[in-house]
């Protein structure tokens, strides 16, 4: 009874929520004029854009997707693509900031998660996709003396065992065919695990002006009996840089591997059964069948006694 | 020689035993019809099982959810019925309940018939019976299944010996008394009677052997059905995950077995004309036994259903609602009321413990006992811990196909066939024990 009624309540709530979602979804998310007119106090310089991009990668990308790729999560209402021209022209910096601050329905409030400055930096990054208000160049390829940097890119990975860190060095190909360091290239670092790749280092981290980026390896990662693991780095934006990656073996924590099949237990093969079970089983078996054998010898005695 | 009876009286009494008990071995009224019926059932079984073997278990109604259907329910029932051999020949025998003596062989025959087929029922449930040997080659003693196979094999052996040992003096007796015996039967009796001439030493050895077996069969019989219950209770599933499953199964087994013995006693009383051996008194006593074990079983039922029903833990609640008011309610209450409560109330009164009444009640109890196993096995399987997404509708219900029905009927046919054969070839009542009780052992042995 109780179950049925509670299920009913949950069902009703779900229906109510869903219908309210769709009502909300149909209505526009209007931001008050005053808030909408707020201006961005943070200069949209390279440093702020870089930080904004990193913050976006950490906090926003899971739902909104890569800007311009329209690959956000299929929620209702659907999270807008942040590079969408219609979105960018309809929402002022203040509006984007307010939405980020307050949240609504599926969009959570980031008031408690990100500082005001951080939110404004994200606004700067988002605004950088606005064709009408191009603030600063975020093109990652570094121009050198009239040359452009382009594919193929190269990635080399250096392991520093003392401080347990990895340094990735990214170079692109100049127009003249020479290699030059590529800055602002997003590099992801990972350590291979049983069931997937564990990301390490800063998410959304990009190479510095020397084309380098560093990532710390957590030393407490279990790495088998030898304490070894395979680390690798790759350039995240495959579309721009191509499929570029490099790998190296690193030292992590050595752990003793306990093979559960090596000890006597209920789950192994019969010969590895616990001793108490073996003794019980065969003890009973020998006891009972021994007695039965004795009864059979009685039958022979019986036959003899009749002669 | 008996003190109270004269030599003449003693001789005539033994002659009467011989006449009454040995006669049905040679007069086969209605036997042909019965054997033809069994043969027909066996043909249906072979046909149905052939199809199952050829096309696989897909021809049954068993699917991913209900992977143990009527086959396993039937297996539990067969093991249950066979437990009566231990109850009657061992427990009551060791308790010196002398009235039970004429019934012991009937009980042993029922036990043998059912336990020998029980193993086959398991094979019928296998999709690949050709891999049966893997259980012995790769079986793990950590698994209840291996224990189950072990105890069933052991129980078959003990039951065979406990059937055979008390038969030895009767075989020698029948060999001397029965005229016109077929040659094969004479040879069989001659070999099996082990040259029995009834010396005091032979009696001493025989008693010793029977007593050993009677003691040994008690723990083994308890083990056989407790281990069978562990096949269920060693899981975490609602309806099976309970600590009283061992005694619950054993108590239920005594109910089923005692009912089966009562029915067979009644058939023998009428068909073999054994009114003087399976008397009103014996039925009255068997009725008392049946009502006693039924009350014990009722007590376990109260614990098994009321305690979880009082708590109604989430998973248990789903299961219990299915039984109390859901899809299985009619079956559940039908079994509990017509297979247990009404029979108990009736059997508390002496008049319903008269032979015909008691046999009728026992039929209800036995059918109830069979259906009870269905209720134990199947509803639990319909509610898996990890439901499959988008599961086909067919997984949500189970009703046996005609193949399963015929294969199951076939197992009964085989058990009844074994029982029929044993009761036709061998004397159905231990004559020497009756003679011994009357102090007529000397007359029993001294026929020329």
Interface residues (C-beta under 8 A of the other chain):
Chain A: X3 X266 X267 X268 X269 X270 X273 X277 X278 X281 X284 X285 X288 X289 X291 X292 X294 X295 X296 X298 X299 X301 X302 X303 X305 X306 X307
Chain B: X138 X139 X140 X141 X142 X147 X150 X154 X157 X158 X161 X165 X168 X194 X195 X196 X197 X199 X201 X202 X205 X206 X208 X209 X212 X213 X216 X220 X223 X314 X317
